[in-house]
Amino acid sequence: MTYTAQMIETYPAEIELDHQELARVIDALSNCAQTCTACADACLSEPADELPRLARCIRDNLDCADICTTTASVLSRHTGYDAALTHAQVRAALQATKTCGDSCEEHASTHEHCRICAQACRETQQALESLLPKLEPKGQGPRQPSQAAPQQGG
């Protein structure tokens, strides 16, 4: 059991998602972010004459890494949960993983790091596609923070 899964299991309030699926998605996002960061760095280490051809791939890698990291963080927070915001963030991660996966696939035959990154993006994209319908906002605004949420007095 990953630390992510352990933390979800110890959460003191109710989480209305399948705990195992949620942990898998958060872990996939974290792994994808790391892979995209490493791929961008590997692209930058390629011969200088290849860098112009890899510029978009590097940018897509860095965007995807940042968005995946943010999405993993948003999915890890449940107190004061806002379904509309979470849904929008997951949709952004879906787009980022698709864009980065497409970009890396263009170079996969010549750069092994791009092949690996494309695979990580596709797997994360699939996990997000499975989770997204379960996050659909139900026509309500943000929930009030739970009693467990520390509030600052004024």
Residue pairs with C-beta under 8 A, 6 or more apart in sequence:
1 9
2 23
2 27
4 23
4 26
4 27
4 30
4 76
5 19
5 20
5 23
7 76
8 15
8 19
8 22
8 23
9 19
11 78
12 148
13 78
13 79
13 146
13 148
15 22
15 78
17 131
17 134
17 135
18 134
21 130
21 131
21 134
22 75
22 131
24 127
25 75
25 127
25 128
25 130
25 131
26 72
26 75
26 76
28 123
28 124
28 127
28 128
29 68
29 69
29 71
29 72
29 75
29 93
29 124
29 127
29 128
30 68
30 69
30 72
31 120
31 124
32 64
32 65
32 68
32 97
32 120
32 121
32 123
32 124
33 64
33 65
33 66
33 68
33 69
33 72
34 65
35 116
35 117
35 120
35 121
36 61
36 62
36 64
36 65
36 68
36 100
36 117
36 120
36 121
37 61
37 62
37 65
38 113
38 117
39 57
39 61
39 104
39 113
39 114
39 116
39 117
40 57
40 58
40 61
40 62
40 65
42 111
42 113
43 51
43 54
43 57
43 58
43 61
43 111
43 113
43 114
44 51
44 58
46 54
46 111
53 107
54 107
56 103
57 103
57 104
57 106
57 107
57 114
60 96
60 99
60 100
60 103
60 104
61 100
61 103
61 104
61 117
63 96
63 99
63 100
64 96
64 97
64 99
64 100
64 121
67 92
67 93
67 96
68 93
68 96
68 97
68 124
70 89
71 89
71 90
71 92
71 93
71 128
74 85
74 86
74 89
75 86
75 89
75 90
79 145
79 146
79 148
79 149
80 142
80 143
80 144
80 145
80 146
80 149
81 142
81 143
82 141
82 142
82 143
83 135
83 136
83 137
83 138
83 140
83 142
83 143
84 137
84 141
84 142
85 142
86 135
87 132
87 135
87 136
87 137
90 128
90 131
90 132
90 135
91 132
93 124
93 128
94 125
94 128
94 129
94 132
97 121
97 122
97 124
97 125
97 128
98 121
98 125
100 117
100 118
100 121
101 117
101 118
101 121
101 122
101 125
104 114
104 115
104 117
104 118
104 121
105 114
105 115
105 118
106 114
107 114
108 114
108 115
108 118
109 115
145 151
